[in-house]
Amino acid sequence: MQLKRQFGLWTAVALINGQVIAVGIFLTPAGMAKSVGSPFWLFFIWVLIGAMFIPATAS
């Protein structure tokens, strides 16, 4: 029995969505660390942005 090799719409959407999330997780912190320069400020910015999103998740 031979299986058909093809992607459906939902498989393609899931792959692209996973790539977008991976870019956000792995590339954004490196770029921020390079531009900010200080580990303290990097941590402070991440905490500040996280605190800003708390009301958005509560609604």
N, CA, C and O of each residue as an XYZ file, in Angstrom:
236
protein
N       0.836     -1.175      0.000
C       0.000      0.000      0.000
C       0.888      1.249      0.000
O       1.752      1.397      0.865
N       0.682      2.121     -0.944
C       1.444      3.361     -1.067
C       0.638      4.527     -0.512
O      -0.531      4.704     -0.855
N       1.267      5.316      0.344
C       0.616      6.511      0.860
C       0.884      7.681     -0.076
O       1.955      7.793     -0.672
N      -0.108      8.540     -0.188
C       0.022      9.711     -1.038
C       0.773     10.804     -0.283
O       0.425     11.123      0.854
N       1.792     11.375     -0.904
C       2.565     12.447     -0.273
C       2.022     13.794     -0.727
O       2.268     14.240     -1.848
N       1.286     14.424      0.161
C       0.786     15.759     -0.151
C       0.433     16.481      1.134
O       0.097     15.864      2.145
N       0.515     17.790      1.076
C       0.107     18.634      2.188
C      -1.271     19.176      1.902
O      -1.573     19.599      0.786
N      -2.098     19.158      2.922
C      -3.384     19.820      2.820
C      -3.249     21.265      3.266
O      -2.171     21.712      3.656
N      -4.340     21.978      3.204
C      -4.342     23.386      3.594
C      -3.957     23.545      5.056
O      -3.138     24.401      5.391
N      -4.539     22.732      5.931
C      -4.284     22.882      7.366
C      -2.856     22.496      7.732
O      -2.289     23.064      8.665
N      -2.274     21.561      7.030
C      -0.878     21.205      7.276
C       0.044     22.352      6.885
O       0.988     22.670      7.609
N      -0.228     22.968      5.746
C       0.577     24.110      5.312
C       0.434     25.284      6.277
O       1.420     25.949      6.594
N      -0.780     25.541      6.742
C      -1.004     26.626      7.707
C      -0.255     26.340      9.002
O       0.351     27.245      9.576
N      -0.289     25.107      9.464
C       0.403     24.745     10.703
C       1.917     24.884     10.559
O       2.583     25.339     11.490
N       2.469     24.504      9.414
C       3.911     24.639      9.198
C       4.343     26.104      9.184
O       5.342     26.462      9.809
N       3.607     26.940      8.486
C       3.951     28.363      8.423
C       3.793     29.009      9.792
O       4.624     29.821     10.198
N       2.733     28.653     10.501
C       2.512     29.193     11.844
C       3.656     28.796     12.777
O       4.123     29.619     13.564
N       4.101     27.575     12.700
C       5.220     27.119     13.517
C       6.508     27.855     13.200
O       7.293     28.150     14.101
N       6.734     28.156     11.925
C       7.935     28.898     11.548
C       7.893     30.330     12.059
O       8.911     30.863     12.500
N       6.731     30.951     12.003
C       6.594     32.324     12.500
C       6.856     32.370     14.003
O       7.547     33.265     14.490
N       6.306     31.413     14.728
C       6.522     31.366     16.177
C       7.992     31.101     16.491
O       8.541     31.701     17.415
N       8.631     30.219     15.744
C      10.042     29.907     15.979
C      10.927     31.125     15.748
O      11.875     31.353     16.499
N      10.627     31.906     14.720
C      11.405     33.124     14.475
C      11.255     34.077     15.650
O      12.233     34.687     16.082
N      10.049     34.212     16.167
C       9.830     35.103     17.302
C      10.544     34.641     18.551
O      11.018     35.460     19.338
N      10.626     33.340     18.740
C      11.250     32.813     19.957
C      12.773     32.849     19.873
O      13.436     33.195     20.851
N      13.336     32.497     18.716
C      14.784     32.319     18.642
C      15.549     33.525     18.107
O      16.695     33.734     18.504
N      14.963     34.320     17.226
C      15.711     35.428     16.639
C      15.487     36.761     17.333
O      16.405     37.580     17.392
N      14.305     36.998     17.854
C      14.014     38.289     18.481
C      14.888     38.564     19.705
O      15.420     39.669     19.806
N      15.070     37.631     20.638
C      15.917     37.931     21.799
C      17.363     38.256     21.419
O      17.984     39.110     22.051
N      17.900     37.598     20.410
C      19.280     37.875     20.001
C      19.405     39.281     19.431
O      20.366     39.990     19.730
N      18.447     39.684     18.620
C      18.474     41.035     18.069
C      18.299     42.095     19.137
O      18.943     43.143     19.094
N      17.425     41.822     20.101
C      17.228     42.773     21.195
C      18.479     42.876     22.062
O      18.869     43.976     22.454
N      19.101     41.762     22.362
C      20.305     41.786     23.197
C      21.428     42.553     22.508
O      22.211     43.246     23.158
N      21.497     42.421     21.195
C      22.527     43.128     20.444
C      22.294     44.637     20.465
O      23.241     45.411     20.600
N      21.036     45.057     20.332
C      20.761     46.491     20.263
C      20.717     47.154     21.642
O      21.067     48.327     21.767
N      20.293     46.425     22.677
C      20.198     47.015     24.018
C      21.575     47.067     24.676
O      21.961     48.095     25.232
N      22.298     45.985     24.614
C      23.658     45.980     25.133
C      23.811     45.546     26.577
O      24.866     45.025     26.938
N      22.816     45.736     27.412
C      22.931     45.409     28.827
C      21.928     44.316     29.191
O      20.758     44.418     28.825
N      22.357     43.278     29.900
C      21.413     42.236     30.315
C      20.306     42.771     31.217
O      19.171     42.300     31.153
N      20.630     43.754     32.056
C      19.608     44.337     32.926
C      18.505     44.981     32.107
O      17.328     44.729     32.365
N      18.853     45.810     31.119
C      17.839     46.493     30.313
C      17.048     45.508     29.460
O      15.851     45.693     29.240
N      17.709     44.477     28.989
C      17.002     43.453     28.215
C      15.939     42.782     29.076
O      14.802     42.603     28.640
N      16.310     42.413     30.295
C      15.349     41.792     31.210
C      14.222     42.765     31.550
O      13.055     42.376     31.585
N      14.566     44.025     31.801
C      13.568     45.039     32.136
C      12.563     45.230     30.997
O      11.361     45.337     31.242
N      13.044     45.273     29.771
C      12.150     45.441     28.617
C      11.222     44.245     28.480
O      10.031     44.418     28.219
N      11.746     43.032     28.653
C      10.908     41.840     28.535
C       9.822     41.822     29.618
O       8.676     41.468     29.344
N      10.185     42.202     30.838
C       9.197     42.245     31.927
C       8.153     43.316     31.649
O       6.962     43.090     31.862
N       8.585     44.479     31.178
C       7.659     45.565     30.871
C       6.674     45.174     29.771
O       5.474     45.416     29.899
N       7.165     44.584     28.712
C       6.283     44.160     27.623
C       5.349     43.055     28.096
O       4.174     43.041     27.728
N       5.854     42.129     28.905
C       4.992     41.084     29.459
C       3.893     41.656     30.324
O       2.753     41.193     30.271
N       4.224     42.668     31.129
C       3.212     43.310     31.976
C       2.180     44.051     31.140
O       1.013     44.131     31.526
N       2.590     44.588     30.009
C       1.647     45.286     29.135
C       0.650     44.324     28.495
O      -0.467     44.725     28.167
N       1.031     43.069     28.314
C       0.139     42.106     27.681
C      -0.805     41.416     28.656
O      -1.722     40.720     28.220
N      -0.611     41.586     29.959
C      -1.499     40.959     30.941
C      -2.947     41.417     30.771
O      -3.837     40.567     30.772
N      -3.233     42.711     30.624
C      -4.636     43.107     30.400
C      -5.214     42.552     29.098
O      -6.409     42.268     29.022
N      -4.385     42.400     28.090
C      -4.875     41.856     26.818
C      -5.286     40.394     26.965
O      -6.247     39.954     26.334
N      -4.575     39.650     27.783
C      -4.925     38.241     27.963
C      -6.112     38.069     28.896
O      -6.797     37.047     28.850
N      -6.359     39.061     29.742
C      -7.474     38.961     30.688
C      -8.815     39.283     30.037
O      -9.866     38.937     30.577
N      -8.785     39.936     28.890
C     -10.058     40.313     28.252
C     -10.602     39.225     27.360
O     -11.661     39.393     26.757
